[in-house]
Amino acid sequence: MAGIVVKPRARILHGHDWVFSSEVLKVFGNPADGDVISLKDGKDHLIGSAIYNSKSQIVARRFSRRRQDLDQDFFRRRIAQASEYRDRRNIDAKLRRVAWGESDGLPGVIIDRYGDDFVLQTLTLAMDMRKGLITAAMVDLLGDIAIIERNDAPVRKAEGLEFRSGVLRGTPSQIVIEVGGVELEVDFLRGHKTGFYLDQKHNYGIVADYARDRRVLDCFTNQGAFALTCARAGATEVTGIEENSENITAAKRNAARNELKVEWVQQDVFQFLRGAEKAGAQYDLIILDPPSFTRTKSGVRDALRGYRELHMRAFKLLSKDGLLATFSCSHHVDDAAFLQSIADALVDARRSARRLRRFEQAPDHPVLPTIPETEYFRGFLLEMMPGR
């Protein structure tokens, strides 16, 4: 088997599963992009099998610590193991992330389940080339299912892959899911990510528990999940802000389906917050759940400036004992940096706050301590301190 020898200080020798181009000592056997290769250290010891792509900054991604090929039986085993892991943790079997890339030993493969419909993403070249094997393994394991492809994630560009979405197998149903007691439509082909933010699934109800008798502002509302769960929980008034017209339309449909009253505003969030401050508006609970502010290390500085302004404007609109639920899905912005941007914003707004709790990604998005990239999501609930 062709492969690469890694440099002595390569991160894969310290538990990570990626090999960057700068960590390659030499390539042997002339592997082709998309091949399964051997990984070896400088003493010619096998350290695993990996998928290879010379055009990517991450040239190799290990999927096994022994010699292993990618056949249908391999995919069936790994998907079964991923499902069993979630079963043991009593994660909703009908609404969950079934497999999540490196966290389940399937680099670049994401499988989400919505009832009897499954959404597949193959975000690495090797896995994309084996899409047929993956879908065959899914059918073998899960039965006569519908499989939708959502391969429009920006990360595919780094692998030299085109964007592609469509139905791979079966006939998808018109899916309506229930989250926090609210029914929400899922659009597999146009909704964000695979149709819904499954990483937030358990947080909607948690935030809604604080909404009773409060004036709520849901920024970046997407299709209205936070806004609607807060309205159902007894908020006195709810406003949802979203720039995307299709999302606003979906949010209105979801509100009508649940017979809940929300004021929907189609506008850039920063623009809305500036206008609300000038108008003297106040809210008792503000939710900030923006899309990722950066996908690269080089963009962190600009991202932190954005987070700082966003939080500062939110703090200025909060009542004396108001609450802020704030989230970040920017992996490169870690806890310390995110919290510092919040602290800086409090200083800018001349407010004080206490931290009530921390939010994490849903348990069907498991974090591996040796692969920091598997932890990309963080959030905090803050309570303003009156009279400070």
C-alpha positions in Angstrom: 0.0 0.0 0.0 1.3 3.5 -0.9 1.6 6.0 1.8 3.5 8.8 3.6 6.0 9.1 6.3 5.3 11.8 8.8 7.8 14.2 10.4 8.8 13.5 14.0 6.7 16.3 15.5 3.6 15.7 13.4 0.4 16.2 15.4 -0.8 12.7 14.5 2.0 11.3 16.7 0.2 13.1 19.6 -3.3 11.7 19.1 -4.7 13.8 16.2 -5.9 12.1 13.1 -4.9 14.7 10.5 -1.6 15.1 8.6 -1.0 18.5 7.2 1.1 19.0 4.1 3.8 20.7 6.2 4.1 17.5 8.3 4.9 15.1 5.5 8.5 13.8 5.5 8.1 11.8 2.3 5.6 10.1 0.0 6.1 6.5 -1.2 4.3 4.3 -3.7 2.8 7.2 -5.7 -0.7 7.3 -4.2 -3.5 8.9 -6.2 -5.9 11.5 -4.7 -8.7 9.7 -2.9 -6.7 6.5 -2.2 -6.4 4.7 1.1 -2.8 5.0 2.2 -0.5 3.8 5.0 0.8 6.2 7.5 4.3 5.6 9.0 6.6 7.3 11.4 10.3 7.8 10.8 11.1 4.4 12.1 8.9 2.7 9.5 6.2 1.8 12.1 2.7 1.7 10.8 0.6 4.3 12.6 -2.6 3.7 10.7 -4.6 3.9 7.5 -5.8 7.2 6.0 -7.5 8.8 3.1 -5.3 10.9 0.9 -5.7 14.1 -1.1 -2.5 15.9 -2.2 -4.6 19.0 -3.2 -5.9 19.6 0.3 -3.9 21.3 3.1 -4.9 18.2 5.1 -3.2 15.6 2.9 -4.2 12.6 5.0 -7.0 11.8 7.5 -6.6 8.7 9.5 -9.6 6.5 10.0 -8.0 3.4 11.5 -4.9 2.7 13.6 -4.3 -0.6 11.7 -4.3 -1.6 8.0 -7.8 -1.2 6.8 -9.6 -0.7 3.5 -12.8 1.3 2.8 -15.3 -1.3 1.7 -19.1 -1.6 2.3 -18.5 -3.8 5.4 -16.3 -1.1 6.9 -19.0 1.6 6.4 -21.7 -0.7 7.8 -19.6 -1.4 10.9 -18.8 2.2 11.6 -22.3 3.5 11.0 -23.7 0.7 13.3 -21.1 1.7 16.0 -22.1 5.3 15.7 -25.8 4.4 16.0 -25.2 2.2 19.0 -23.2 5.0 20.8 -26.2 7.3 20.5 -28.7 4.6 21.5 -26.8 4.1 24.7 -27.2 7.8 25.5 -30.9 7.7 24.8 -30.6 10.3 22.0 -33.8 10.5 20.0 -33.5 7.7 17.4 -35.7 9.5 14.9 -34.1 13.0 15.0 -30.3 13.0 15.4 -26.9 13.1 13.8 -26.2 9.4 13.2 -22.5 9.9 12.2 -20.3 12.8 12.5 -16.9 12.7 10.7 -13.8 12.1 12.8 -15.9 11.8 16.0 -17.2 8.5 14.6 -14.1 7.4 12.6 -15.6 8.5 9.3 -13.6 11.6 8.2 -15.7 13.8 6.0 -19.0 11.8 6.4 -22.0 13.3 8.1 -25.4 11.4 8.3 -28.4 13.1 9.8 -31.7 11.3 10.5 -35.1 13.0 10.2 -37.7 10.3 10.8 -37.3 7.8 7.9 -35.3 10.3 5.8 -31.5 10.5 6.0 -29.3 13.4 4.8 -25.8 12.5 3.7 -22.7 14.8 3.3 -19.4 13.5 1.9 -17.0 16.4 2.5 -13.7 14.7 1.7 -12.6 13.5 -1.8 -12.1 9.8 -0.8 -15.5 9.6 0.9 -17.2 11.4 -2.0 -15.7 8.8 -4.3 -17.2 6.0 -2.2 -20.6 7.6 -1.8 -22.2 4.5 -3.4 -20.6 2.2 -0.8 -21.8 4.5 2.0 -25.4 4.6 0.8 -25.4 0.8 0.2 -24.2 0.3 3.8 -26.9 2.6 5.1 -29.6 0.7 3.3 -28.1 -2.7 4.4 -28.2 -1.4 8.0 -31.3 0.8 8.1 -33.6 -0.7 5.5 -35.7 0.9 2.7 -34.8 4.5 3.4 -34.7 7.8 1.5 -31.3 9.4 1.3 -30.8 13.1 0.4 -27.4 14.5 -0.6 -26.5 17.9 0.8 -23.0 18.5 -0.5 -23.0 22.3 -0.6 -20.8 22.9 2.4 -17.9 25.4 1.7 -15.3 22.9 3.1 -15.7 20.8 -0.1 -13.8 23.5 -2.0 -10.7 22.8 0.0 -11.0 19.2 -1.2 -11.4 20.2 -4.8 -15.0 19.1 -4.8 -18.0 20.7 -6.5 -21.3 21.5 -4.8 -24.1 19.0 -5.3 -27.5 18.5 -3.7 -30.4 16.1 -4.6 -32.1 12.9 -3.8 -29.8 9.9 -3.9 -32.4 7.2 -3.1 -36.1 6.9 -2.5 -38.7 9.6 -2.1 -38.3 12.0 0.8 -41.4 12.8 2.8 -42.6 16.2 3.8 -40.9 16.3 7.2 -42.2 18.1 10.3 -40.1 17.7 13.4 -41.0 18.6 17.0 -38.5 20.6 19.1 -39.4 22.1 22.5 -43.1 21.4 21.9 -43.1 23.3 18.6 -43.6 21.7 15.1 -41.1 22.9 12.5 -40.9 22.1 8.8 -37.6 20.8 7.4 -36.4 21.7 3.9 -33.7 19.1 3.1 -32.5 20.8 -0.1 -32.6 24.5 0.9 -32.5 24.6 4.7 -29.2 25.5 6.4 -26.8 22.6 6.9 -28.8 19.4 6.4 -32.2 21.2 6.9 -32.0 22.0 10.6 -29.5 22.9 13.3 -29.4 19.6 15.1 -26.5 20.8 17.2 -28.9 23.2 18.9 -31.7 20.7 19.4 -31.5 20.5 23.2 -30.9 24.2 23.7 -34.2 25.5 22.4 -36.2 24.2 25.3 -33.5 25.3 27.8 -33.6 28.9 26.6 -37.4 28.9 26.3 -37.7 28.0 30.0 -36.4 31.6 30.7 -38.9 33.3 28.3 -42.1 33.4 30.4 -43.4 36.9 30.9 -40.4 38.4 29.0 -40.0 40.5 25.9 -37.9 38.3 23.6 -35.7 39.3 20.7 -34.4 36.4 18.6 -31.5 37.5 16.3 -30.6 35.4 13.3 -33.8 33.5 13.8 -33.4 31.3 10.7 -36.7 29.4 10.5 -37.8 30.6 13.9 -37.0 27.8 16.3 -35.9 29.9 19.3 -38.6 32.6 18.7 -41.4 30.0 18.5 -40.3 27.9 21.5 -40.1 31.1 23.5 -43.6 32.2 22.3 -45.0 28.8 23.3 -43.3 29.1 26.7 -45.3 32.2 27.6 -43.2 35.2 26.4 -45.2 38.4 26.5 -43.9 39.4 23.0 -41.4 37.9 20.6 -39.6 39.4 17.7 -37.5 37.4 15.2 -34.9 39.0 13.0 -33.6 37.3 9.9 -32.1 38.7 6.7 -32.9 35.8 4.4 -36.3 36.1 2.8 -36.8 32.3 2.4 -36.1 31.7 6.1 -38.6 34.4 7.0 -41.2 32.8 4.8 -40.5 29.4 6.5 -40.6 31.0 10.0 -44.1 32.5 9.2 -45.3 29.1 8.0 -44.0 27.5 11.2 -45.7 30.2 13.3 -49.0 29.6 11.5 -48.7 25.8 12.0 -48.3 26.3 15.7 -50.8 29.1 16.1 -48.1 31.3 17.7 -47.7 35.0 17.5 -44.3 36.4 16.6 -43.3 39.6 14.9 -40.9 38.7 12.0 -38.5 41.3 10.7 -36.5 40.8 7.5 -33.4 42.9 8.1 -29.7 42.7 8.7 -29.3 42.1 12.5 -26.6 44.7 13.1 -28.8 47.3 11.3 -31.8 46.3 13.3 -29.9 46.5 16.6 -28.6 50.0 15.8 -32.1 51.2 14.9 -33.6 49.6 18.0 -31.1 51.4 20.2 -32.0 54.8 18.6 -35.7 54.0 19.1 -35.1 53.3 22.8 -36.3 49.7 22.6 -35.8 47.3 25.4 -35.9 43.5 25.7 -35.8 41.1 28.7 -34.3 38.1 26.8 -32.1 38.4 23.7 -30.9 35.4 21.7 -27.8 35.7 19.5 -27.3 32.6 17.3 -25.4 33.8 14.2 -23.8 31.8 11.5 -20.0 31.2 11.7 -18.1 34.5 11.7 -15.0 32.8 10.4 -14.0 29.4 8.9 -10.2 30.2 9.0 -7.6 31.2 11.5 -6.8 34.3 9.5 -10.3 35.5 10.0 -10.4 35.3 13.8 -9.5 39.0 14.4 -12.4 40.2 12.2 -14.7 37.7 13.8 -13.9 38.9 17.3 -14.6 42.5 16.3 -17.9 41.3 14.9 -18.8 39.4 18.1 -17.8 42.4 20.2 -20.0 44.8 18.4 -22.9 42.3 18.3 -22.8 41.8 22.0 -22.3 45.4 22.8 -25.4 46.4 20.9 -27.4 43.6 22.5 -26.3 44.6 26.0 -27.5 48.2 25.4 -31.0 46.8 24.6 -31.4 44.6 27.6 -33.5 45.6 30.6 -31.9 46.0 34.0 -32.1 42.3 34.9 -32.4 41.0 31.3 -30.9 37.8 29.9 -28.6 37.1 27.0 -28.3 33.7 25.4 -25.4 33.9 23.0 -23.8 31.2 20.7 -20.8 30.8 18.5 -20.2 28.0 15.9 -16.8 29.4 14.8 -14.3 26.6 15.7 -11.4 29.0 15.6 -12.9 31.3 18.2 -12.3 29.3 21.4 -14.0 29.8 24.8 -11.4 32.2 26.0 -11.6 34.5 23.0 -15.4 34.3 22.8 -15.7 35.2 26.5 -13.2 38.0 26.1 -15.2 39.5 23.3 -18.3 39.4 25.6 -16.3 41.0 28.4 -15.1 43.8 26.1 -18.6 44.4 24.9 -19.8 44.7 28.5 -17.2 47.4 29.1 -18.2 49.2 25.8 -21.9 49.1 26.9 -21.1 50.1 30.5 -23.0 47.1 31.8 -22.3 44.3 34.2 -23.5 40.7 34.0 -23.3 37.3 35.7 -22.8 34.1 33.8 -25.6 31.6 34.6 -24.7 28.6 32.4 -22.7 27.3 29.5 -24.3 25.7 26.4 -22.6 22.9 24.4 -23.3 21.1 21.1 -25.8 18.3 21.3 -24.4 14.9 22.5 -24.9 13.4 19.1 -22.0 15.7 18.0 -19.4 14.1 20.3 -16.1 15.9 21.0 -12.7 14.1 20.9 -10.1 15.7 23.2 -7.3 14.8 20.8 -9.1 16.5 17.8 -10.0 20.1 18.9 -11.8 20.6 15.6 -14.6 18.4 16.8 -15.6 21.1 19.3 -16.8 24.0 17.3 -19.9 25.1 19.2 -20.1 27.1 22.4 -22.6 29.3 24.1 -23.4 31.2 27.4 -26.4 32.5 29.3 -25.7 35.8 31.0 -27.9 37.8 33.4 -27.5 41.6 33.6 -26.8 43.0 37.0 -29.1 45.9 37.9 -27.7 49.1 39.6 -24.1 48.6 38.4 
